[in-house]
Amino acid sequence: MDRVIMHVDMDAFFASVEQKDNPNLKGKPVIVGGIGERGVVATASYEARKYGVHSAMPMYIARKRCPFGVYLPTRHERYREISREIFEILYSVTSIIEPLSIDEAYLDITNVSIDPIEVALCIKQRIKDKIGLTISVGISYNKFLAKLASDWNKPNGIKMITEEMIPNILKPLPISKVYGIGQRSVQKLHNIGVFTIEDMYKLSKEFCVEYFGKFGVEIYERIRGIDKREVKIDRERKSIGNEVTLKKDIKDKEEMKKYLKHFAHNIDISLSKKNMIGKTVTVKIKTANFISHTRSKTLNYYIKNEDDIYCIACEILDDIEFEDDIRLIGLTLSSLMENKIKQLTLNDFL
């Protein structure tokens, strides 16, 4: 393989940390998240997943599916502490690491002069010995296949996908396994009889471009084992935002705008601290029956002031049509860059 890319993913991270800290929870269905009646599952242990509980599921549904589960609130500071220990082990292997989240990362180990499987086994063993947790590892010659491999036989899995395995290993997989194809696109493709990657092979590149837009070529190549993305050492923060699950469903847009005003204020503060500006404003709402609506507006200039962010957000919200009550609302500013515009002072005019 020209490149050797590794994808590491902690197994049911939040729940595993809770089981590590409280051995009495081992072997029990542990569900971590917002434990209020309108909370959402953050992570479920594999014992809980057997009952159909999964992340992003409303907590009340989880309780119905697994009434005897152990429900715990999130402890983010503790998870960050464990995450730092894990990444210390990863950085002892290579400095070319792209963190994706608190419990997931890509590693470029092309220049590590040890067999990739041996590297993976070493990482897994050190994390198990030092921290007491398991991790699943995927290895391949690009990011898409490495991530696919890490999910192959979770938990505590390890798999390598080589060029010789392509395309046969991909063809039987459901299209939902293809990075870049969202749930809506999956359903639309199902409607036209496309269920597996092998089915997608029948689609032309032109069709993919028309169907998926600017990502069409990438998806066309991806299902053929091609992914040119590199492991980026410095992942730039792509967005700053807030969202909240409401204590009570609402429908009045003027009431929703109060939340947007609060979010815009928080975004303004974050931008100032990081000396950043942005130009894409996104409003997200989720209805009482869990249907999400996301609308964005990209400006031809950058903004950072809360009044500007709020004004654009209100315009977006006014254009969204929905009939059901709203249970979640969020606001995000993206397309960020460093603010290099100097703030003028009185001395500049003297």
C-alpha positions in Angstrom: 0.0 0.0 0.0 1.3 3.5 -0.9 -0.2 5.0 2.2 -1.0 3.3 5.5 -3.9 5.0 7.2 -5.3 3.9 10.6 -8.6 4.8 12.0 -9.1 4.3 15.8 -12.4 4.4 17.5 -13.1 3.8 21.2 -15.8 1.3 21.9 -19.0 2.9 23.4 -16.7 5.5 25.0 -18.8 7.3 27.5 -20.5 4.1 28.7 -17.2 2.3 28.8 -15.7 5.0 31.0 -18.7 4.7 33.4 -18.2 0.9 33.6 -14.5 1.4 34.2 -15.0 3.9 37.0 -17.8 1.7 38.6 -17.0 -2.0 38.1 -20.5 -2.9 39.4 -21.8 -1.6 36.0 -19.7 -4.1 33.9 -22.0 -6.4 31.9 -25.0 -4.2 32.5 -26.9 -2.1 29.9 -25.5 1.4 30.5 -27.1 4.4 28.8 -25.4 7.8 29.1 -27.0 11.1 28.0 -29.6 13.6 29.0 -31.5 11.8 31.7 -34.5 14.2 31.7 -37.7 13.3 30.0 -36.6 15.1 26.8 -33.0 14.0 26.9 -31.2 12.2 24.1 -28.8 9.1 24.3 -25.2 10.1 23.9 -23.7 6.6 24.2 -25.1 3.1 24.9 -23.0 0.2 26.1 -23.0 -2.9 23.9 -25.2 -4.6 26.4 -27.8 -1.9 25.9 -27.5 -1.9 22.1 -28.8 -5.5 22.1 -32.1 -4.0 23.0 -32.1 -1.5 20.1 -30.8 1.5 22.1 -28.4 3.7 20.2 -26.9 7.2 20.2 -29.1 10.1 19.3 -32.2 8.2 20.3 -34.7 10.0 22.5 -34.2 8.9 26.1 -37.9 8.1 26.6 -37.7 5.6 23.7 -34.5 4.1 25.2 -36.3 3.6 28.6 -39.2 1.8 26.8 -36.8 -0.5 25.0 -34.5 -1.1 28.0 -36.5 -0.3 31.2 -34.0 -2.1 33.4 -31.0 -0.2 32.0 -28.7 2.0 34.1 -29.2 5.6 33.0 -26.5 8.1 33.8 -25.8 11.8 33.0 -22.7 12.7 30.9 -19.5 13.6 32.7 -17.6 15.5 30.0 -14.6 16.5 32.1 -14.0 12.9 33.0 -14.3 11.8 29.4 -11.8 14.5 28.3 -9.4 13.4 30.9 -9.4 9.8 29.6 -9.3 11.0 26.0 -6.0 12.9 26.8 -4.5 9.7 28.1 -5.5 7.8 25.0 -4.1 10.4 22.6 -0.8 10.4 24.5 -0.5 6.8 23.5 -1.4 7.6 19.9 1.1 10.4 19.7 3.8 8.1 20.9 3.3 6.2 17.6 3.1 9.1 15.1 2.7 12.8 15.1 0.5 12.7 12.0 -2.9 12.4 13.7 -6.2 14.0 12.8 -8.6 13.9 15.8 -12.2 13.6 14.7 -13.7 13.7 18.2 -12.9 13.0 21.8 -12.8 9.3 21.1 -11.9 8.9 17.4 -8.9 9.7 15.1 -7.1 9.0 11.9 -3.3 8.2 12.0 -1.0 8.2 9.1 1.5 5.4 9.9 3.1 5.2 6.4 6.5 6.0 7.7 6.3 3.8 10.8 8.7 0.9 10.1 6.6 -1.7 11.8 3.9 -4.0 10.4 0.6 -2.1 10.6 -1.2 -5.0 12.3 1.6 -5.0 15.0 1.2 -1.3 15.4 -2.5 -1.7 15.9 -2.1 -4.6 18.4 0.5 -2.5 20.4 -1.9 0.5 20.6 -4.8 -1.7 21.7 -2.7 -3.5 24.3 -1.3 -0.3 25.8 -4.7 1.3 26.0 -6.1 -1.8 27.7 -3.2 -2.1 30.1 -2.9 1.6 31.1 -6.5 2.8 30.8 -8.6 -0.4 31.0 -10.7 0.3 27.8 -11.0 -1.4 24.4 -10.6 0.3 21.0 -11.4 -0.8 17.5 -8.8 -0.2 14.7 -9.2 -0.2 11.0 -6.2 -0.1 8.6 -6.1 0.6 4.9 -4.6 2.8 2.2 -7.1 5.7 2.5 -9.4 7.3 5.1 -12.7 5.9 3.9 -11.6 2.3 3.9 -9.8 2.7 7.2 -12.9 4.0 8.9 -15.0 1.3 7.3 -12.5 -1.3 8.6 -12.6 0.0 12.2 -16.4 -0.6 12.3 -16.1 -4.1 10.8 -16.1 -6.2 13.9 -16.6 -3.9 16.9 -16.1 -4.0 19.8 -12.4 -4.5 20.3 -12.0 -5.2 16.6 -9.1 -5.0 14.2 -9.2 -5.3 10.4 -7.1 -4.4 7.4 -8.5 -3.7 3.9 -6.0 -4.0 1.1 -6.2 -2.9 -2.5 -6.6 -6.5 -3.6 -9.8 -6.8 -1.6 -11.4 -4.0 -3.7 -14.1 -4.0 -5.0 -15.4 -7.4 -3.8 -15.3 -6.5 -0.1 -17.4 -3.4 -0.8 -20.1 -4.7 -3.1 -22.3 -6.5 -0.6 -22.3 -3.5 1.9 -25.4 -1.4 2.3 -25.2 2.1 0.8 -25.5 3.6 4.3 -21.9 2.5 4.9 -20.6 5.0 2.3 -19.2 8.2 3.9 -21.0 11.2 2.4 -24.4 9.5 1.8 -26.9 10.8 4.4 -30.0 9.2 5.6 -32.3 11.1 3.2 -30.2 10.1 0.2 -30.2 6.5 1.4 -34.0 6.5 1.4 -34.2 8.2 -2.0 -31.8 5.6 -3.4 -33.8 2.8 -1.9 -36.8 4.2 -3.7 -35.1 3.7 -7.1 -33.9 0.2 -6.1 -30.3 1.0 -5.0 -29.6 -0.8 -1.8 -26.0 -2.0 -1.9 -22.7 -0.6 -3.1 -22.9 -3.2 -6.0 -26.2 -1.5 -7.0 -24.4 1.8 -7.0 -21.8 0.5 -9.5 -24.6 0.7 -12.1 -24.8 4.5 -11.6 -22.8 6.7 -13.9 -20.4 9.4 -12.7 -22.7 12.0 -14.3 -25.7 10.6 -12.4 -23.8 10.8 -9.1 -22.8 14.4 -9.8 -26.4 15.3 -10.6 -27.8 13.4 -7.6 -25.2 14.3 -4.9 -24.0 17.7 -6.2 -20.5 18.7 -5.6 -19.7 15.5 -3.6 -20.9 13.3 -6.5 -17.4 12.6 -7.9 -16.1 11.8 -4.5 -18.9 9.3 -3.8 -18.4 7.7 -7.3 -14.7 7.2 -6.5 -15.2 6.2 -2.9 -17.3 3.1 -3.7 -14.4 2.1 -6.0 -11.9 2.3 -3.2 -10.6 5.8 -4.1 -10.2 8.5 -1.4 -7.6 11.2 -1.9 -8.1 13.0 1.4 -5.0 13.3 3.6 -4.7 13.0 7.3 -4.7 16.6 8.5 -2.6 17.3 11.5 -4.4 20.6 12.4 -8.1 20.3 12.0 -9.5 23.8 11.8 -12.6 24.5 13.7 -15.3 24.6 11.0 -18.1 26.0 13.0 -19.3 27.6 16.2 -22.8 27.1 17.4 -25.4 26.3 20.1 -28.5 24.1 20.1 -31.0 23.1 22.8 -33.7 20.6 23.3 -36.6 22.6 24.6 -38.3 21.7 27.9 -41.6 22.1 26.1 -42.4 22.0 22.4 -43.1 25.4 20.9 -44.5 26.7 17.5 -44.3 30.5 17.8 -41.4 31.8 15.7 -41.1 34.9 17.9 -40.4 32.7 20.8 -37.9 30.7 18.8 -36.1 34.0 17.9 -35.4 34.5 21.7 -33.3 31.4 21.6 -31.6 32.5 18.4 -30.7 35.8 20.1 -29.1 34.0 23.0 -27.2 31.7 20.6 -26.0 34.7 18.6 -24.7 36.3 21.7 -22.8 33.1 22.7 -21.3 32.7 19.2 -20.2 36.4 19.3 -18.3 35.7 22.5 -16.7 32.5 21.1 -15.6 34.3 17.9 -14.0 37.1 19.9 -12.1 34.7 22.1 -10.8 32.9 19.0 -10.4 36.0 16.9 -12.5 34.5 14.1 -15.2 35.6 11.7 -17.6 33.6 9.5 -20.0 33.9 6.7 -22.4 30.9 6.7 -25.3 31.1 9.1 -27.2 27.8 9.7 -30.5 27.4 11.6 -31.5 23.9 12.7 -34.9 22.9 14.1 -36.3 19.5 15.0 -40.0 18.8 15.1 -41.9 17.0 17.9 -41.9 13.9 15.6 -38.1 14.1 15.2 -37.9 15.5 11.7 -35.0 17.8 11.3 -35.0 21.0 9.1 -31.6 22.7 8.4 -31.3 25.9 6.4 -28.2 27.9 5.7 -27.3 31.2 4.1 -23.8 32.0 2.9 -23.0 35.7 2.7 -20.5 37.3 0.4 -18.8 39.0 3.4 -17.7 37.9 6.8 -19.5 38.7 10.1 -18.8 38.3 13.8 -21.3 40.7 15.6 -24.2 39.1 17.4 -26.7 41.5 15.8 -25.6 40.5 12.3 -25.7 36.8 13.1 -29.1 37.2 14.8 -30.5 39.2 11.9 -29.5 36.6 9.3 -30.8 33.8 11.5 -34.2 35.4 11.8 -34.4 35.7 8.0 -33.6 32.0 7.7 -36.2 31.0 10.3 -38.9 33.1 8.7 -38.3 31.2 5.4 -38.7 27.7 7.1 -42.1 26.2 6.8 -43.3 23.6 9.3 -46.6 22.4 10.7 -45.5 20.5 13.8 -44.3 21.9 17.1 -40.6 22.3 17.6 -38.6 20.4 20.2 -35.0 21.5 19.3 -33.5 24.7 17.9 -29.9 25.5 17.0 -27.8 28.2 15.4 -24.3 27.8 13.9 -21.8 30.1 12.2 -19.4 28.3 9.8 -17.0 29.1 6.9 -14.7 30.5 9.6 -11.4 32.2 9.2 -9.0 34.3 11.4 -10.1 37.9 11.8 -7.1 39.8 10.3 -9.0 43.1 10.2 -7.2 45.4 12.6 -9.5 47.2 15.1 -8.8 50.9 14.7 -8.2 53.0 17.8 -8.1 56.8 18.4 -4.3 56.6 18.1 -4.5 55.5 14.5 -6.0 58.9 13.6 -3.4 61.0 15.5 
